[in-house]
């Protein structure tokens, strides 16, 4: 059956292309994460006067099919706060939920960070 062989060949080619694209995207994301981690580690730890300008959350929903007719779902929340420093510049930093809960928009104090890594906020 020549038609079957040709469609199987196209499927194999498309599967191979999608698999390679998946690997490339995975490697690029992994390299970016490692690069940011290294950049943060090389950055100085700074403590500056800042004001909490805004807060936000990002909720992600995850669905995982186990293959045995069961679907597992879950959510994860990432917490962010935007700080405005004395120069007027703003920076948004990710933090834990407990740190996020302690901040109120308009709080003024000392922000400690390293690159894009939030290290703490001491209200004054």
N, C-alpha and C positions, 0 to 999 in steps of 0.2 A: 504494500500500500504506500505509494509515493507521497500522497497527501499527508499521511500520518507522520512519516519521517520528516517532512519539511516543517510541519507545525511543531513537532517535538524539538527540532533544531532551533527554531525561532524562540520557543519557550526557554530552552537551555541558554541561549544567547541573552535574552532579557533577564533571566534569573541571575546570570553571571554579572551583568552590568549593574543590576540592583544590589547584589551582594558587594561588589567592589565599591559602589557609591556609599553603601552603609559603612563599610570599613573606613573609607576616606573621611566621612563625616565624623565618625567615632574618634579617629586619630586627631583630626583638626580640633575638635572640642577638648580632647584630653590634653593636647599641647597647649591650648589657650589657658586651660585651668592651671596647668603646671607653670606656665609663664607668669600668670598673675600671682600665683603663690610665691614664686621666686622673687618677683618684683616687690611684693609686699614685704618679704623677709629682708630685702636689701634697703628698703625705705627706712628713714629714721622714725622713731616714735616721737610724735609731736603732741603737745598739749596746748590748746588755744582756747581763747574766749569764744563762745558760740551760743547761739540761741536755737532752740528746737523750732524749726519753721513749719514742718509738716510731718505727718506720720501716715503710713499706708501699709496694707498687707497684700500679699498675693497668694491666693488659695489655689492649689493644683489638685485636680481629681485624677486618681489612678484606677484603671480597670485592668484586671489580670484574669485571663481565662486559664484555668488549670487543666483543661482538656477533658475532665471527667464530669462535664455538665455543671460545673460549679464556677461561679464568677466571684472573684474577690475584688472588692473596691476599697479605696482608701483615699484620704486627703492629706495634704501637707500644706502648712502655712509658712511663708517666708515673711519676716517682719523687716520693715525699712523705716528709717527716720531721716529727714532732711535737716541738716544743720546749716545755719548761716553764720559765717565768721565775720569778724570786725571789718574786713575789707569789702564785704558785701557778697563775696563768693559763696556759693552753696555747694554742699556735697551730700549725696544720699548714701547711707551706709546700712548694710544688713546687720541684724543683731538677733539675739535670742528673744523668745517671747517674754521671758521674765524681765529682761532689760527694757524691752519695748513698753511693757505695762507700767514701768516706773516713770516713763517720760510723759510730759504734758506739753502740748504745743504752747510756745511762749516761754518755756523754761529757759533760764539763762544760767550758764555755768562754764565749766572747763571740760572741753571735749578732748579725749585722748584717742589717737588713731595711728595706724601704721599703714601707709599706702591707702588701700581701699578697705582695710580691716578695722572694724570698730573695736576699741579696747575699753571704753568706758566714758561716762559722763558724770561729773560731780557738780550738782546744783549749788549755786551760790546765792 
